[in-house]
Amino acid sequence: MPITADLTIRETAALSGVPRTTIEKTVEARVLRPLAGPVRLRGGTTRYLPIRAVVYFHALKAANLTDLPLRHKRAIWTNMIRIEPMQLETIEFTPGATLDLDRLAADALCKAERYRKARDRYITSDENILGGTPVIAGTRLTVYAILGRLQDGDSVDDLVEDYPEIPREAFEAAEIYAKTHPLRGRPSGRPWRNVA
């Protein structure tokens, strides 16, 4: 069964709860091999990982095994890609040492799958709408505006109340998407005045 790559490295980091540098180092060590593909909503290319990478990183973090030798990390990943994508089993990565993926990472897998489905369904980009800035489909509400409101103290419930026609999962996906796909370019305003 071919492995589909669904998440960017930043999305994988956000959904698994590990720093992006941890994922970058793992890719650099060739434990995981990302697939290059076109950026979903803007031009260019980026690297994608399969959704099971969220399970891999979250399970290692939850089991406090982030300092394992590379050979054990490779063994865990090799065993993971042999099982069905949405199946979480206990895998043995060295004689006598196992990792219970279901117990350690079932919630992370559900969250990642929910995000992927909502992202693909609700987040869109069209050059004719706000110059291609990612928005919630059918609206002019940008993912960055949603993130801004959430960072300023609003909750997802507040957004659902303000926009009852937009489902909750669209706002949740927009928040993660905006965090993992930051705007590029110079900051607006006078950032030197934002001293806390």
C-alpha positions in Angstrom: 0.0 0.0 0.0 1.6 3.4 -1.0 2.0 5.9 1.8 0.2 9.2 1.2 1.8 12.3 2.5 -0.8 14.6 3.9 0.8 17.0 6.4 3.6 19.6 6.2 6.4 19.3 8.7 5.0 22.3 10.6 1.5 20.7 10.7 3.1 17.4 11.9 4.9 19.3 14.7 1.8 21.2 15.8 -0.4 18.1 15.8 2.1 15.8 17.5 3.2 18.3 20.2 6.9 18.2 19.4 9.2 21.0 18.2 9.6 21.4 14.5 13.4 21.1 14.9 12.9 17.6 16.3 11.1 16.6 13.1 13.7 18.3 10.9 16.5 16.4 12.7 14.6 13.1 12.2 14.2 13.9 8.5 17.9 14.9 8.3 18.9 11.6 9.9 16.8 9.8 7.3 14.6 8.1 9.8 11.5 9.5 7.9 11.6 10.5 4.3 9.3 13.3 3.3 7.7 13.6 -0.1 8.0 16.8 -2.1 4.8 18.1 -3.5 3.2 21.3 -4.6 2.1 23.7 -1.8 -1.7 23.1 -1.5 -2.8 26.7 -1.5 0.0 28.8 -2.9 2.8 28.3 -5.5 6.0 26.5 -4.9 6.8 23.2 -3.3 7.1 21.8 0.2 7.8 18.6 2.0 5.0 16.4 3.3 4.8 13.6 5.8 2.2 10.9 6.2 -0.4 11.3 9.0 1.2 8.4 10.9 4.2 10.6 11.5 2.1 12.4 14.1 1.6 9.1 15.8 5.3 8.3 15.7 6.4 11.6 17.2 3.6 11.8 19.7 4.2 8.3 20.9 7.9 8.8 21.4 7.3 12.0 23.3 4.6 10.4 25.5 6.8 7.4 26.3 9.7 9.8 27.0 11.8 8.0 24.3 13.0 11.0 22.3 16.6 10.2 23.1 16.5 6.6 21.6 19.4 5.6 19.4 18.7 6.1 15.6 18.6 2.4 15.0 15.6 2.1 17.4 13.9 5.1 15.9 14.3 3.6 12.5 13.0 0.2 13.7 9.9 1.9 15.2 9.2 3.8 11.9 9.8 0.7 9.8 7.3 -1.3 11.9 4.8 1.5 11.7 4.8 1.7 7.9 4.1 -2.0 7.7 0.8 -1.7 9.5 -2.4 -0.2 8.2 -2.4 3.6 8.3 -5.2 4.0 10.8 -4.3 0.9 12.9 -2.5 1.4 16.1 -0.8 -1.7 17.4 1.9 -2.5 19.9 5.1 -2.8 18.0 8.4 -4.3 19.1 11.4 -2.2 18.1 14.1 -4.3 19.7 13.9 -7.6 21.5 11.8 -7.1 24.7 11.1 -3.4 24.1 7.6 -2.5 22.8 5.7 0.7 22.1 1.9 0.6 22.6 0.8 3.1 19.9 -2.9 2.8 20.7 -2.4 3.8 24.3 0.2 6.5 23.6 -1.1 8.2 20.4 -4.7 7.3 19.6 -5.9 10.8 20.6 -3.2 12.5 18.4 -4.2 10.3 15.4 -7.9 11.3 15.8 -6.9 15.0 16.1 -4.6 14.8 13.1 -7.2 13.0 10.9 -10.0 15.5 12.0 -7.7 18.4 11.1 -6.7 17.0 7.7 -10.3 16.4 6.7 -11.4 19.8 7.9 -8.4 21.6 6.3 -9.1 19.9 2.9 -12.9 20.7 3.1 -12.9 24.2 4.6 -9.6 26.0 3.9 -9.2 27.3 0.4 -7.2 29.8 -1.6 -8.3 31.7 -4.7 -6.2 34.5 -6.3 -9.4 36.4 -6.9 -10.3 36.4 -3.2 -7.9 38.6 -1.1 -5.0 37.8 -3.4 -4.9 34.1 -2.6 -4.8 34.5 1.2 -6.2 31.2 2.7 -9.8 31.7 3.7 -12.7 29.5 5.0 -14.4 28.2 1.9 -17.3 30.4 0.7 -16.3 33.4 2.8 -13.7 36.1 2.9 -12.7 35.2 6.4 -9.0 34.6 6.4 -7.3 32.0 8.6 -5.1 34.7 10.0 -8.1 36.8 11.1 -9.4 33.8 12.9 -6.0 33.2 14.6 -5.8 36.9 15.5 -9.2 36.7 17.2 -8.3 33.6 19.1 -5.0 35.1 20.2 -6.8 38.3 21.3 -9.0 36.3 23.8 -12.0 35.1 21.8 -12.8 31.4 21.9 -14.0 29.1 19.2 -17.4 29.3 20.8 -17.4 33.0 20.2 -16.5 32.6 16.6 -19.3 29.9 16.1 -21.7 32.4 17.7 -20.6 35.2 15.4 -20.7 33.0 12.3 -23.3 30.3 12.9 -23.2 29.2 9.2 -19.5 28.1 9.6 -19.0 24.7 11.4 -16.7 24.6 14.5 -14.2 22.3 12.8 -13.6 24.9 10.2 -12.4 27.4 12.9 -10.3 24.7 14.6 -8.6 23.8 11.3 -8.1 27.5 10.4 -6.3 28.1 13.7 -3.9 25.2 13.2 -3.4 26.1 9.5 -2.6 29.8 10.3 -0.1 28.8 13.0 1.6 26.3 10.7 1.6 28.5 7.6 2.7 31.9 8.8 2.4 34.9 6.5 5.7 35.9 4.9 7.1 39.3 4.4 7.8 42.2 6.6 5.7 42.6 9.8 3.0 45.3 9.6 2.9 48.3 11.9 5.7 49.2 14.1 7.0 45.9 15.7 9.6 47.7 17.8 6.8 49.4 19.7 5.3 46.0 20.7 7.5 45.8 23.8 5.8 44.0 26.6 
